Amino acid sequence: MSAQKTISKPKASSSFAQNELDKAEKQFEKFNENVKEMTLDRMNSAPKEESESQTKLSSREMQNSKDIYLKPKKSLPPGVDPKTGKKEVFNEKFRSSYEFAKEYVQFVAEHKEILGEGINDIWTKPFPGIDAECWDVPTNKPIWGPRYLAEQIKRKSYHRFTMEDTKSSNLVNGGGMGQFYGAIAVDNTIQRLDAHPVSQQKSIFMGTGGF
């Protein structure tokens, strides 16, 4: 029976190139360690990348815009609760929260990654025991939809991890100063989709907050 072959690490043709290869490997290992150490709380607190609103409409244009009321294009009834094996039932303790969430609010939706692209096939199910709904949402114009739809759109973000070189100075043997390079994971929150309330004022539609 032949011995199992092991895959050796590639070697560079010169000492300088080998040093660069070793440094890159250490940076990558450090980057992986930083990513593994990230907790959900830290990712949620990551700074949000700033971006300007795509929709440039005056107050007059907002007021004179045609009222567009959205309806789900597809609904699916509650399924079976995997914990109990029984049909999912709405918890009446959350009735007031649900009534607030389903109020229609006027907002402008934006696709931050594809300018002008509509937001199609976005699903909502704010509470167990209610229908799951599929929506097509036009962008860059005032529209009316349930508050939970606007909130669902606004939650559509992701985290971006990048590698950043760092240079540090430390005392080495003999009292001299030495320098070493490392890599850290820098995380940002990128808004993929967004929703902005047309009016921040309290109304019978907007409730006490924007959404």
N, C-alpha and C positions, 0 to 999 in steps of 0.2 A: 504494500500500500504506500503510495507516494506521499511525501510530507506536504502539508497544506502550504501554499505560497502566501507570503505576506506582502502587502502593498507598501512599499517604502515611500517616504516623503520625497518629492522631487528636489533635486539639488541644483543650485544655480551654477553658472560657468565661472564666476569670479567671486572673490570674498566680499566685494562691495554689493554685488547683486544678491548674494546669500544673506548678508546683513539686512538688506531691504526686504527680502522675502520673509525672514524671521520676524522683523518688526511688523510687517503687515499681518502675519499670522497672530502675533500677540495682540494687535489692535482688534482683530476680528474676534478673538477669544474674549477680550475685555468687553467688546460691544455685546456679545451674546450674554455675558454675565449680567450686564446692566439691564438688558431686556428681560431676562428671567426674574430679576429682582423687582421689576415694576409691579406694583399692585394695582388693583382696579381703582382704588381711591386716588392714587397718584395719576393714573391716566385720565381720570375724570377731572382732575384739577389742572391738567396740562393747559398751558396758554393757548387761547384760540387765535388762529391766524386771522388777522383783520382783512376784510374785503368790503368794497363799496357795494351799495345796492345797485342792481342792474336796472331797476325800474325807475325811470325819471318822469314822473307824472306830477303836474301841478295840482294844487288843492282844487282848482276849478275843474280840471280834467277828472279828478277823483269823484267829485260831486256829480258831474254830468255823465259819468260812465254808466253803461247799461248794467242793470242788476243781473248777475249770473248766479243762480242757485244750483249747487251741485247735488247730485244724487248718486248713490253707489250703483255701479253697473252690474254688480254681482253680490249676492249675499249667501252665506253658508250658515245654517242653523248650528246651535251649540252641539258639540260632540259628546263623547263619553269621557268622564273624568278618569284619568289613568290611575289615580290613587284609590278611588272607590269602585271603579268599574261601572258606575251608574251615569246616567245622563247629567251633563253639567247643568247646574242650577244657579241662577243669579242670587247673590247674597243681598237680601233686602237692607242690611246695615249700610250698604253703599248706595242706596237709592238717591239720596240728595246729591252725592258726588256725581252720580251718573246723569242726573237731570241737569246739573251744571255743565258737565262735559259735552252733552249733546246739543246745547244751545248753539244756534247758528251765529257765527261771527264773520265779519267782513275782513278779508286779508288778501295780501298779494303773495303768491308763491313764486319761488325762483329756483331754477336749476343752476347751481353755482359752477358746475363743471362743463356743461354744454349750454351755452348761451341761447335762450329762446326755446330750448327743448321742453316739451310738456312732461309732466310727471305722471307716468302711466303705470297702471297695475300696482298701486300702493295699497297695502292692506291695513285695516284697523280692527282692533278688538280691545277696547280700553278696559273691559271688565270680563271676568269669566261669567258664563251664563247668558251672554248676549251674542247676536249674530256677528260673524266675521264678515267684513265688507271690503270690496275691492273698488278702488276709485281711479278715475282719470282726471287729473287736475291741470287745467290750463295755467300757464305762467305769465308773469309780467303784466297782469291786469287785475283789477279788483274783482274778487269773487266772494261768494257766501258759501260757507260749509260749516259742519259741526266743529266745535272747539277741539274735540279730540283728534280730528283730522289735521287741523293746523299744528297741533302739538306733535303729532306723529311726524309730520314733515320736518318740523324744527329739530327733532331728535336725530335726523339723518346726518350723522357726522362720523368721522373715523380718525384714527391716530396715525401720524406719520413718524417713523423712526429713521434717524439719519446717524451717520458716523462723523464725529468731529474730533480732529486732532487736538491734543492738549500738550503743553510743554511745561514741565515743572522743574524746579531746582531743589536739590537736596544736598546735605552734607554727606560726603563719602569718607572712606577710611583715610586718615591722614589730615582731616580737617578741610580738605578742598571741596569745591562746589561741583557737583555733577548734574547733568541734565538727562531727563528721560522723557520719552513720548508715550502717550497712551491714547485710548479712545473711549468716549462715553456715548451713551445713547441719548439723543436729544429728541424729545417727543413734543409734537404740536397737535392740537385738535383742528381738523380741517372740516369746515361745514360743506357737506355735499349738496344738500337741499336746504332751503330756508323758507320761512314764512314770516311776513311782517303785518301787524294789524294796521288797517287803514286809518283807524282812529283810536287814540289812547283814552278817550273820554268814556266815562261810565254811561252805559245805556242799557235798555232792556235786553239788548243782544250781547253786549260785551261783558256784562257782569261787573265785578269789582276790579278786574285786571285785564291786561291786553288780551291774553288768552286764558 
